[in-house]
Amino acid sequence: MKPTGARNFGVLSRLRNLSVALLLLAEPASAQQAVETPNFRDQAQRLAEPDLSARTRIRFLTAVDYPPFNFLDQRGRLTGFHVDLARAICEELNVTAICQIEARPFAELASALESGEGDAVVAGLAIAAENRARFAFTQPFLRFPARFLVARGTDLSQSLRTGLAGADIGVVAGSAHEAMLRSFFPQARAVAFDSPADAQAALRSNRVRALFGDGVALSFWQASEAAGECCEFAGGPYLSDRFLGEGLGIAVREDDPQLAAAFDYAIGRIVRDKRLSELLLRYFPISAF
């Protein structure tokens, strides 16, 4: 299992376990909780309204293998959180008539963007150093928090106040979350498992006090039939650039920062008007935050 939901152009084995799990739940959920949308953007920043009148086309490139972010629905239509975000951006910028969204294999997205076959990539790309060297990015619109998951009714608050001293906490062996747990909570006893399924089974059988892992993956497992309504989040979300990266952004060519700035303007208004919350509610059954 990869440490976060963000994907690097050069690393193609991207959260496969999470993708398979989310595929089973890719259709927008109905009875969902309210979703809190953290604002990862500089709230003091005031961006000027962009002028895109000289553009005749804006082509978004995405993939189809990363539900619920981008996938084909049961009718074969391109859909997902990223797809709807791109549409919302086009609507906010009043350029829907010239916007196109095209799906390609993930491995082809970087070269297609660099060669001018598209203008932007919205496909779960990590805002990482190796990608910044090739592309310009918007500010992050989503980050992947780490969360504690406990058996329903378990009060972890006192243990958290004492740094989880002596508590057995399940993690996936070799993951960024294992390293993060050992760094953030050195007094806890990290119990490493070979797979997320093994860690989940340990929580259900009370062999560990809590799990620590990717909040998005845990939220989908929480809502699944396999979990049987056993568990719930405890404590708040934990973010770390060092362990979990900077989050997701839209990539554009290095020579087109104007387009990234236009997207930032639109995303800021989408967040302000709670439309990002609506998109999260549509595709995520339980808030990772």
C-alpha positions as protocol buffer text, in pm:
chain_id: "A"
residue {
  index: 1
  type: MET
  ca { x: 0 y: 0 z: 0 }
}
residue {
  index: 2
  type: LYS
  ca { x: 135 y: 337 z: -96 }
}
residue {
  index: 3
  type: PRO
  ca { x: 148 y: 604 z: 174 }
}
residue {
  index: 4
  type: THR
  ca { x: -84 y: 864 z: 29 }
}
residue {
  index: 5
  type: GLY
  ca { x: -352 y: 917 z: -229 }
}
residue {
  index: 6
  type: ALA
  ca { x: -137 y: 1146 z: -443 }
}
residue {
  index: 7
  type: ARG
  ca { x: 42 y: 997 z: -741 }
}
residue {
  index: 8
  type: ASN
  ca { x: 377 y: 1078 z: -897 }
}
residue {
  index: 9
  type: PHE
  ca { x: 426 y: 1070 z: -1273 }
}
residue {
  index: 10
  type: GLY
  ca { x: 724 y: 841 z: -1224 }
}
residue {
  index: 11
  type: VAL
  ca { x: 558 y: 603 z: -977 }
}
residue {
  index: 12
  type: LEU
  ca { x: 282 y: 406 z: -1142 }
}
residue {
  index: 13
  type: SER
  ca { x: 200 y: 159 z: -863 }
}
residue {
  index: 14
  type: ARG
  ca { x: -33 y: 413 z: -704 }
}
residue {
  index: 15
  type: LEU
  ca { x: -239 y: 309 z: -406 }
}
residue {
  index: 16
  type: ARG
  ca { x: -367 y: 0 z: -586 }
}
residue {
  index: 17
  type: ASN
  ca { x: -524 y: -141 z: -272 }
}
residue {
  index: 18
  type: LEU
  ca { x: -716 y: 181 z: -219 }
}
residue {
  index: 19
  type: SER
  ca { x: -823 y: 200 z: -583 }
}
residue {
  index: 20
  type: VAL
  ca { x: -965 y: -152 z: -575 }
}
residue {
  index: 21
  type: ALA
  ca { x: -1150 y: -82 z: -253 }
}
residue {
  index: 22
  type: LEU
  ca { x: -1291 y: 246 z: -382 }
}
residue {
  index: 23
  type: LEU
  ca { x: -1400 y: 89 z: -710 }
}
residue {
  index: 24
  type: LEU
  ca { x: -1657 y: -111 z: -515 }
}
residue {
  index: 25
  type: LEU
  ca { x: -1799 y: 214 z: -380 }
}
residue {
  index: 26
  type: ALA
  ca { x: -1743 y: 440 z: -678 }
}
residue {
  index: 27
  type: GLU
  ca { x: -2107 y: 529 z: -736 }
}
residue {
  index: 28
  type: PRO
  ca { x: -2196 y: 846 z: -546 }
}
residue {
  index: 29
  type: ALA
  ca { x: -2335 y: 758 z: -204 }
}
residue {
  index: 30
  type: SER
  ca { x: -2676 y: 869 z: -88 }
}
residue {
  index: 31
  type: ALA
  ca { x: -2716 y: 866 z: 290 }
}
residue {
  index: 32
  type: GLN
  ca { x: -2400 y: 1049 z: 392 }
}
residue {
  index: 33
  type: GLN
  ca { x: -2280 y: 1267 z: 673 }
}
residue {
  index: 34
  type: ALA
  ca { x: -2207 y: 1635 z: 632 }
}
residue {
  index: 35
  type: VAL
  ca { x: -1859 y: 1685 z: 493 }
}
residue {
  index: 36
  type: GLU
  ca { x: -1628 y: 1941 z: 646 }
}
residue {
  index: 37
  type: THR
  ca { x: -1399 y: 2091 z: 383 }
}
residue {
  index: 38
  type: PRO
  ca { x: -1068 y: 2215 z: 519 }
}
residue {
  index: 39
  type: ASN
  ca { x: -932 y: 2510 z: 325 }
}
residue {
  index: 40
  type: PHE
  ca { x: -571 y: 2432 z: 232 }
}
residue {
  index: 41
  type: ARG
  ca { x: -529 y: 2759 z: 48 }
}
residue {
  index: 42
  type: ASP
  ca { x: -388 y: 3093 z: 159 }
}
residue {
  index: 43
  type: GLN
  ca { x: -708 y: 3258 z: 278 }
}
residue {
  index: 44
  type: ALA
  ca { x: -543 y: 3602 z: 287 }
}
residue {
  index: 45
  type: GLN
  ca { x: -457 y: 3581 z: -81 }
}
residue {
  index: 46
  type: ARG
  ca { x: -679 y: 3778 z: -317 }
}
residue {
  index: 47
  type: LEU
  ca { x: -649 y: 3662 z: -677 }
}
residue {
  index: 48
  type: ALA
  ca { x: -750 y: 3883 z: -967 }
}
residue {
  index: 49
  type: GLU
  ca { x: -1026 y: 3758 z: -1193 }
}
residue {
  index: 50
  type: PRO
  ca { x: -849 y: 3603 z: -1494 }
}
residue {
  index: 51
  type: ASP
  ca { x: -899 y: 3701 z: -1856 }
}
residue {
  index: 52
  type: LEU
  ca { x: -912 y: 3387 z: -2072 }
}
residue {
  index: 53
  type: SER
  ca { x: -1075 y: 3555 z: -2372 }
}
residue {
  index: 54
  type: ALA
  ca { x: -777 y: 3479 z: -2597 }
}
residue {
  index: 55
  type: ARG
  ca { x: -807 y: 3105 z: -2542 }
}
residue {
  index: 56
  type: THR
  ca { x: -1002 y: 2896 z: -2789 }
}
residue {
  index: 57
  type: ARG
  ca { x: -978 y: 2566 z: -2603 }
}
residue {
  index: 58
  type: ILE
  ca { x: -889 y: 2433 z: -2257 }
}
residue {
  index: 59
  type: ARG
  ca { x: -818 y: 2060 z: -2253 }
}
residue {
  index: 60
  type: PHE
  ca { x: -814 y: 1871 z: -1924 }
}
residue {
  index: 61
  type: LEU
  ca { x: -644 y: 1531 z: -1926 }
}
residue {
  index: 62
  type: THR
  ca { x: -735 y: 1264 z: -1673 }
}
residue {
  index: 63
  type: ALA
  ca { x: -732 y: 886 z: -1631 }
}
residue {
  index: 64
  type: VAL
  ca { x: -1004 y: 629 z: -1562 }
}
residue {
  index: 65
  type: ASP
  ca { x: -836 y: 401 z: -1307 }
}
residue {
  index: 66
  type: TYR
  ca { x: -858 y: 599 z: -984 }
}
residue {
  index: 67
  type: PRO
  ca { x: -1209 y: 586 z: -835 }
}
residue {
  index: 68
  type: PRO
  ca { x: -1373 y: 786 z: -690 }
}
residue {
  index: 69
  type: PHE
  ca { x: -1150 y: 1058 z: -837 }
}
residue {
  index: 70
  type: ASN
  ca { x: -1173 y: 958 z: -1203 }
}
residue {
  index: 71
  type: PHE
  ca { x: -1340 y: 648 z: -1347 }
}
residue {
  index: 72
  type: LEU
  ca { x: -1602 y: 523 z: -1590 }
}
residue {
  index: 73
  type: ASP
  ca { x: -1950 y: 476 z: -1446 }
}
residue {
  index: 74
  type: GLN
  ca { x: -2177 y: 180 z: -1520 }
}
residue {
  index: 75
  type: ARG
  ca { x: -2280 y: 342 z: -1848 }
}
residue {
  index: 76
  type: GLY
  ca { x: -1920 y: 399 z: -1955 }
}
residue {
  index: 77
  type: ARG
  ca { x: -1930 y: 774 z: -1890 }
}
residue {
  index: 78
  type: LEU
  ca { x: -1627 y: 957 z: -1755 }
}
residue {
  index: 79
  type: THR
  ca { x: -1701 y: 1077 z: -1405 }
}
residue {
  index: 80
  type: GLY
  ca { x: -1552 y: 1126 z: -1060 }
}
residue {
  index: 81
  type: PHE
  ca { x: -1444 y: 1396 z: -817 }
}
residue {
  index: 82
  type: HIS
  ca { x: -1168 y: 1529 z: -1045 }
}
residue {
  index: 83
  type: VAL
  ca { x: -1394 y: 1530 z: -1350 }
}
residue {
  index: 84
  type: ASP
  ca { x: -1667 y: 1723 z: -1172 }
}
residue {
  index: 85
  type: LEU
  ca { x: -1410 y: 1962 z: -1027 }
}
residue {
  index: 86
  type: ALA
  ca { x: -1282 y: 2038 z: -1378 }
}
residue {
  index: 87
  type: ARG
  ca { x: -1639 y: 2104 z: -1492 }
}
residue {
  index: 88
  type: ALA
  ca { x: -1699 y: 2332 z: -1194 }
}
residue {
  index: 89
  type: ILE
  ca { x: -1380 y: 2525 z: -1275 }
}
residue {
  index: 90
  type: CYS
  ca { x: -1492 y: 2574 z: -1634 }
}
residue {
  index: 91
  type: GLU
  ca { x: -1833 y: 2692 z: -1517 }
}
residue {
  index: 92
  type: GLU
  ca { x: -1681 y: 2936 z: -1267 }
}
residue {
  index: 93
  type: LEU
  ca { x: -1452 y: 3080 z: -1536 }
}
residue {
  index: 94
  type: ASN
  ca { x: -1736 y: 3100 z: -1791 }
}
residue {
  index: 95
  type: VAL
  ca { x: -1542 y: 2886 z: -2037 }
}
residue {
  index: 96
  type: THR
  ca { x: -1757 y: 2572 z: -2041 }
}
residue {
  index: 97
  type: ALA
  ca { x: -1805 y: 2607 z: -2416 }
}
residue {
  index: 98
  type: ILE
  ca { x: -1432 y: 2568 z: -2481 }
}
residue {
  index: 99
  type: CYS
  ca { x: -1352 y: 2311 z: -2210 }
}
residue {
  index: 100
  type: GLN
  ca { x: -1279 y: 1950 z: -2297 }
}
residue {
  index: 101
  type: ILE
  ca { x: -1204 y: 1656 z: -2067 }
}
residue {
  index: 102
  type: GLU
  ca { x: -1016 y: 1364 z: -2219 }
}
residue {
  index: 103
  type: ALA
  ca { x: -920 y: 1034 z: -2054 }
}
residue {
  index: 104
  type: ARG
  ca { x: -589 y: 861 z: -2126 }
}
residue {
  index: 105
  type: PRO
  ca { x: -379 y: 596 z: -1955 }
}
residue {
  index: 106
  type: PHE
  ca { x: -206 y: 751 z: -1657 }
}
residue {
  index: 107
  type: ALA
  ca { x: 139 y: 668 z: -1797 }
}
residue {
  index: 108
  type: GLU
  ca { x: 70 y: 890 z: -2101 }
}
residue {
  index: 109
  type: LEU
  ca { x: -48 y: 1201 z: -1918 }
}
residue {
  index: 110
  type: ALA
  ca { x: 291 y: 1363 z: -1858 }
}
residue {
  index: 111
  type: SER
  ca { x: 412 y: 1334 z: -2216 }
}
residue {
  index: 112
  type: ALA
  ca { x: 73 y: 1443 z: -2352 }
}
residue {
  index: 113
  type: LEU
  ca { x: 82 y: 1759 z: -2141 }
}
residue {
  index: 114
  type: GLU
  ca { x: 442 y: 1838 z: -2233 }
}
residue {
  index: 115
  type: SER
  ca { x: 378 y: 1787 z: -2604 }
}
residue {
  index: 116
  type: GLY
  ca { x: 75 y: 2017 z: -2605 }
}
residue {
  index: 117
  type: GLU
  ca { x: -188 y: 1746 z: -2647 }
}
residue {
  index: 118
  type: GLY
  ca { x: -360 y: 1884 z: -2339 }
}
residue {
  index: 119
  type: ASP
  ca { x: -349 y: 2198 z: -2128 }
}
residue {
  index: 120
  type: ALA
  ca { x: -389 y: 2057 z: -1776 }
}
residue {
  index: 121
  type: VAL
  ca { x: -376 y: 1726 z: -1591 }
}
residue {
  index: 122
  type: VAL
  ca { x: -626 y: 1659 z: -1314 }
}
residue {
  index: 123
  type: ALA
  ca { x: -561 y: 1301 z: -1210 }
}
residue {
  index: 124
  type: GLY
  ca { x: -442 y: 1279 z: -851 }
}
residue {
  index: 125
  type: LEU
  ca { x: -90 y: 1403 z: -914 }
}
residue {
  index: 126
  type: ALA
  ca { x: 139 y: 1469 z: -622 }
}
residue {
  index: 127
  type: ILE
  ca { x: 272 y: 1820 z: -582 }
}
residue {
  index: 128
  type: ALA
  ca { x: 623 y: 1681 z: -543 }
}
residue {
  index: 129
  type: ALA
  ca { x: 971 y: 1805 z: -629 }
}
residue {
  index: 130
  type: GLU
  ca { x: 1013 y: 1574 z: -928 }
}
residue {
  index: 131
  type: ASN
  ca { x: 685 y: 1698 z: -1073 }
}
residue {
  index: 132
  type: ARG
  ca { x: 750 y: 2065 z: -994 }
}
residue {
  index: 133
  type: ALA
  ca { x: 1068 y: 2037 z: -1201 }
}
residue {
  index: 134
  type: ARG
  ca { x: 856 y: 1966 z: -1510 }
}
residue {
  index: 135
  type: PHE
  ca { x: 524 y: 2141 z: -1453 }
}
residue {
  index: 136
  type: ALA
  ca { x: 353 y: 2431 z: -1281 }
}
residue {
  index: 137
  type: PHE
  ca { x: 83 y: 2346 z: -1027 }
}
residue {
  index: 138
  type: THR
  ca { x: -216 y: 2510 z: -873 }
}
residue {
  index: 139
  type: GLN
  ca { x: -229 y: 2542 z: -499 }
}
residue {
  index: 140
  type: PRO
  ca { x: -341 y: 2213 z: -340 }
}
residue {
  index: 141
  type: PHE
  ca { x: -717 y: 2165 z: -339 }
}
residue {
  index: 142
  type: LEU
  ca { x: -711 y: 1843 z: -136 }
}
residue {
  index: 143
  type: ARG
  ca { x: -474 y: 1673 z: 105 }
}
residue {
  index: 144
  type: PHE
  ca { x: -481 y: 1323 z: 246 }
}
residue {
  index: 145
  type: PRO
  ca { x: -488 y: 1317 z: 625 }
}
residue {
  index: 146
  type: ALA
  ca { x: -380 y: 1036 z: 852 }
}
residue {
  index: 147
  type: ARG
  ca { x: -648 y: 926 z: 1099 }
}
residue {
  index: 148
  type: PHE
  ca { x: -697 y: 697 z: 1396 }
}
residue {
  index: 149
  type: LEU
  ca { x: -975 y: 441 z: 1358 }
}
residue {
  index: 150
  type: VAL
  ca { x: -1114 y: 271 z: 1669 }
}
residue {
  index: 151
  type: ALA
  ca { x: -1391 y: 30 z: 1760 }
}
residue {
  index: 152
  type: ARG
  ca { x: -1719 y: 217 z: 1785 }
}
residue {
  index: 153
  type: GLY
  ca { x: -1764 y: 368 z: 2130 }
}
residue {
  index: 154
  type: THR
  ca { x: -1393 y: 366 z: 2216 }
}
residue {
  index: 155
  type: ASP
  ca { x: -1273 y: 685 z: 2387 }
}
residue {
  index: 156
  type: LEU
  ca { x: -919 y: 757 z: 2270 }
}
residue {
  index: 157
  type: SER
  ca { x: -905 y: 1114 z: 2397 }
}
residue {
  index: 158
  type: GLN
  ca { x: -721 y: 1043 z: 2723 }
}
residue {
  index: 159
  type: SER
  ca { x: -469 y: 820 z: 2547 }
}
residue {
  index: 160
  type: LEU
  ca { x: -405 y: 1090 z: 2286 }
}
residue {
  index: 161
  type: ARG
  ca { x: -340 y: 1344 z: 2561 }
}
residue {
  index: 162
  type: THR
  ca { x: -67 y: 1117 z: 2699 }
}
residue {
  index: 163
  type: GLY
  ca { x: 87 y: 1046 z: 2359 }
}
residue {
  index: 164
  type: LEU
  ca { x: -73 y: 701 z: 2332 }
}
residue {
  index: 165
  type: ALA
  ca { x: 179 y: 573 z: 2585 }
}
residue {
  index: 166
  type: GLY
  ca { x: 177 y: 193 z: 2582 }
}
residue {
  index: 167
  type: ALA
  ca { x: -116 y: 169 z: 2340 }
}
residue {
  index: 168
  type: ASP
  ca { x: -103 y: -95 z: 2065 }
}
residue {
  index: 169
  type: ILE
  ca { x: -167 y: 88 z: 1737 }
}
residue {
  index: 170
  type: GLY
  ca { x: -200 y: -104 z: 1411 }
}
residue {
  index: 171
  type: VAL
  ca { x: -27 y: 22 z: 1097 }
}
residue {
  index: 172
  type: VAL
  ca { x: 67 y: -120 z: 759 }
}
residue {
  index: 173
  type: ALA
  ca { x: 430 y: -230 z: 763 }
}
residue {
  index: 174
  type: GLY
  ca { x: 667 y: -12 z: 565 }
}
residue {
  index: 175
  type: SER
  ca { x: 407 y: 259 z: 500 }
}
residue {
  index: 176
  type: ALA
  ca { x: 453 y: 631 z: 549 }
}
residue {
  index: 177
  type: HIS
  ca { x: 191 y: 602 z: 821 }
}
residue {
  index: 178
  type: GLU
  ca { x: 409 y: 361 z: 1019 }
}
residue {
  index: 179
  type: ALA
  ca { x: 698 y: 608 z: 1002 }
}
residue {
  index: 180
  type: MET
  ca { x: 464 y: 896 z: 1089 }
}
residue {
  index: 181
  type: LEU
  ca { x: 318 y: 710 z: 1389 }
}
residue {
  index: 182
  type: ARG
  ca { x: 664 y: 631 z: 1524 }
}
residue {
  index: 183
  type: SER
  ca { x: 767 y: 996 z: 1481 }
}
residue {
  index: 184
  type: PHE
  ca { x: 451 y: 1163 z: 1613 }
}
residue {
  index: 185
  type: PHE
  ca { x: 373 y: 911 z: 1890 }
}
residue {
  index: 186
  type: PRO
  ca { x: 702 y: 747 z: 1996 }
}
residue {
  index: 187
  type: GLN
  ca { x: 547 y: 619 z: 2320 }
}
residue {
  index: 188
  type: ALA
  ca { x: 286 y: 413 z: 2135 }
}
residue {
  index: 189
  type: ARG
  ca { x: 353 y: 51 z: 2047 }
}
residue {
  index: 190
  type: ALA
  ca { x: 336 y: 30 z: 1667 }
}
residue {
  index: 191
  type: VAL
  ca { x: 201 y: -309 z: 1560 }
}
residue {
  index: 192
  type: ALA
  ca { x: 289 y: -356 z: 1193 }
}
residue {
  index: 193
  type: PHE
  ca { x: 76 y: -571 z: 961 }
}
residue {
  index: 194
  type: ASP
  ca { x: 151 y: -695 z: 611 }
}
residue {
  index: 195
  type: SER
  ca { x: -170 y: -555 z: 460 }
}
residue {
  index: 196
  type: PRO
  ca { x: -459 y: -319 z: 535 }
}
residue {
  index: 197
  type: ALA
  ca { x: -691 y: -621 z: 558 }
}
residue {
  index: 198
  type: ASP
  ca { x: -475 y: -778 z: 829 }
}
residue {
  index: 199
  type: ALA
  ca { x: -471 y: -451 z: 1024 }
}
residue {
  index: 200
  type: GLN
  ca { x: -848 y: -414 z: 991 }
}
residue {
  index: 201
  type: ALA
  ca { x: -903 y: -770 z: 1113 }
}
residue {
  index: 202
  type: ALA
  ca { x: -685 y: -698 z: 1416 }
}
residue {
  index: 203
  type: LEU
  ca { x: -895 y: -394 z: 1503 }
}
residue {
  index: 204
  type: ARG
  ca { x: -1221 y: -586 z: 1470 }
}
residue {
  index: 205
  type: SER
  ca { x: -1089 y: -862 z: 1698 }
}
residue {
  index: 206
  type: ASN
  ca { x: -960 y: -609 z: 1956 }
}
residue {
  index: 207
  type: ARG
  ca { x: -596 y: -709 z: 1910 }
}
residue {
  index: 208
  type: VAL
  ca { x: -503 y: -342 z: 1872 }
}
residue {
  index: 209
  type: ARG
  ca { x: -646 y: -31 z: 2035 }
}
residue {
  index: 210
  type: ALA
  ca { x: -664 y: 163 z: 1707 }
}
residue {
  index: 211
  type: LEU
  ca { x: -548 y: 175 z: 1347 }
}
residue {
  index: 212
  type: PHE
  ca { x: -345 y: 462 z: 1206 }
}
residue {
  index: 213
  type: GLY
  ca { x: -357 y: 509 z: 831 }
}
residue {
  index: 214
  type: ASP
  ca { x: -479 y: 701 z: 530 }
}
residue {
  index: 215
  type: GLY
  ca { x: -802 y: 877 z: 621 }
}
residue {
  index: 216
  type: VAL
  ca { x: -956 y: 837 z: 275 }
}
residue {
  index: 217
  type: ALA
  ca { x: -891 y: 462 z: 261 }
}
residue {
  index: 218
  type: LEU
  ca { x: -1012 y: 416 z: 618 }
}
residue {
  index: 219
  type: SER
  ca { x: -1328 y: 618 z: 549 }
}
residue {
  index: 220
  type: PHE
  ca { x: -1423 y: 388 z: 264 }
}
residue {
  index: 221
  type: TRP
  ca { x: -1351 y: 74 z: 463 }
}
residue {
  index: 222
  type: GLN
  ca { x: -1553 y: 219 z: 751 }
}
residue {
  index: 223
  type: ALA
  ca { x: -1853 y: 256 z: 521 }
}
residue {
  index: 224
  type: SER
  ca { x: -1817 y: -88 z: 364 }
}
residue {
  index: 225
  type: GLU
  ca { x: -2017 y: -401 z: 440 }
}
residue {
  index: 226
  type: ALA
  ca { x: -1692 y: -572 z: 540 }
}
residue {
  index: 227
  type: ALA
  ca { x: -1652 y: -332 z: 832 }
}
residue {
  index: 228
  type: GLY
  ca { x: -2004 y: -402 z: 956 }
}
residue {
  index: 229
  type: GLU
  ca { x: -2035 y: -59 z: 1119 }
}
residue {
  index: 230
  type: CYS
  ca { x: -1767 y: -167 z: 1365 }
}
residue {
  index: 231
  type: CYS
  ca { x: -1556 y: 141 z: 1378 }
}
residue {
  index: 232
  type: GLU
  ca { x: -1525 y: 518 z: 1378 }
}
residue {
  index: 233
  type: PHE
  ca { x: -1261 y: 789 z: 1364 }
}
residue {
  index: 234
  type: ALA
  ca { x: -1109 y: 916 z: 1688 }
}
residue {
  index: 235
  type: GLY
  ca { x: -920 y: 1241 z: 1731 }
}
residue {
  index: 236
  type: GLY
  ca { x: -865 y: 1479 z: 1445 }
}
residue {
  index: 237
  type: PRO
  ca { x: -687 y: 1461 z: 1109 }
}
residue {
  index: 238
  type: TYR
  ca { x: -308 y: 1466 z: 1097 }
}
residue {
  index: 239
  type: LEU
  ca { x: -129 y: 1634 z: 805 }
}
residue {
  index: 240
  type: SER
  ca { x: 241 y: 1623 z: 729 }
}
residue {
  index: 241
  type: ASP
  ca { x: 430 y: 1741 z: 421 }
}
residue {
  index: 242
  type: ARG
  ca { x: 723 y: 1525 z: 529 }
}
residue {
  index: 243
  type: PHE
  ca { x: 531 y: 1199 z: 550 }
}
residue {
  index: 244
  type: LEU
  ca { x: 219 y: 1252 z: 339 }
}
residue {
  index: 245
  type: GLY
  ca { x: 321 y: 1511 z: 81 }
}
residue {
  index: 246
  type: GLU
  ca { x: 170 y: 1844 z: -16 }
}
residue {
  index: 247
  type: GLY
  ca { x: -155 y: 1710 z: -158 }
}
residue {
  index: 248
  type: LEU
  ca { x: -329 y: 1725 z: -494 }
}
residue {
  index: 249
  type: GLY
  ca { x: -316 y: 2004 z: -749 }
}
residue {
  index: 250
  type: ILE
  ca { x: -378 y: 2056 z: -1120 }
}
residue {
  index: 251
  type: ALA
  ca { x: -65 y: 2042 z: -1336 }
}
residue {
  index: 252
  type: VAL
  ca { x: -9 y: 2272 z: -1634 }
}
residue {
  index: 253
  type: ARG
  ca { x: 294 y: 2333 z: -1853 }
}
residue {
  index: 254
  type: GLU
  ca { x: 572 y: 2542 z: -1702 }
}
residue {
  index: 255
  type: ASP
  ca { x: 522 y: 2811 z: -1965 }
}
residue {
  index: 256
  type: ASP
  ca { x: 151 y: 2852 z: -1882 }
}
residue {
  index: 257
  type: PRO
  ca { x: 135 y: 2988 z: -1525 }
}
residue {
  index: 258
  type: GLN
  ca { x: -158 y: 3210 z: -1629 }
}
residue {
  index: 259
  type: LEU
  ca { x: -376 y: 2901 z: -1659 }
}
residue {
  index: 260
  type: ALA
  ca { x: -273 y: 2773 z: -1316 }
}
residue {
  index: 261
  type: ALA
  ca { x: -356 y: 3115 z: -1171 }
}
residue {
  index: 262
  type: ALA
  ca { x: -698 y: 3107 z: -1340 }
}
residue {
  index: 263
  type: PHE
  ca { x: -768 y: 2764 z: -1192 }
}
residue {
  index: 264
  type: ASP
  ca { x: -660 y: 2888 z: -849 }
}
residue {
  index: 265
  type: TYR
  ca { x: -904 y: 3177 z: -878 }
}
residue {
  index: 266
  type: ALA
  ca { x: -1187 y: 2941 z: -972 }
}
residue {
  index: 267
  type: ILE
  ca { x: -1107 y: 2684 z: -704 }
}
residue {
  index: 268
  type: GLY
  ca { x: -1098 y: 2957 z: -441 }
}
residue {
  index: 269
  type: ARG
  ca { x: -1451 y: 3061 z: -532 }
}
residue {
  index: 270
  type: ILE
  ca { x: -1566 y: 2698 z: -548 }
}
residue {
  index: 271
  type: VAL
  ca { x: -1436 y: 2645 z: -193 }
}
residue {
  index: 272
  type: ARG
  ca { x: -1591 y: 2972 z: -74 }
}
residue {
  index: 273
  type: ASP
  ca { x: -1933 y: 2882 z: -213 }
}
residue {
  index: 274
  type: LYS
  ca { x: -1925 y: 2532 z: -55 }
}
residue {
  index: 275
  type: ARG
  ca { x: -1932 y: 2363 z: -393 }
}
residue {
  index: 276
  type: LEU
  ca { x: -1618 y: 2168 z: -308 }
}
residue {
  index: 277
  type: SER
  ca { x: -1804 y: 2038 z: -3 }
}
residue {
  index: 278
  type: GLU
  ca { x: -2086 y: 1927 z: -231 }
}
residue {
  index: 279
  type: LEU
  ca { x: -1841 y: 1736 z: -452 }
}
residue {
  index: 280
  type: LEU
  ca { x: -1684 y: 1565 z: -152 }
}
residue {
  index: 281
  type: LEU
  ca { x: -2029 y: 1472 z: -24 }
}
residue {
  index: 282
  type: ARG
  ca { x: -2113 y: 1324 z: -363 }
}
residue {
  index: 283
  type: TYR
  ca { x: -1814 y: 1092 z: -384 }
}
residue {
  index: 284
  type: PHE
  ca { x: -1700 y: 1021 z: -28 }
}
residue {
  index: 285
  type: PRO
  ca { x: -1932 y: 834 z: 211 }
}
residue {
  index: 286
  type: ILE
  ca { x: -1757 y: 951 z: 528 }
}
residue {
  index: 287
  type: SER
  ca { x: -1541 y: 1260 z: 559 }
}
residue {
  index: 288
  type: ALA
  ca { x: -1172 y: 1182 z: 598 }
}
residue {
  index: 289
  type: PHE
  ca { x: -1153 y: 1501 z: 804 }
}
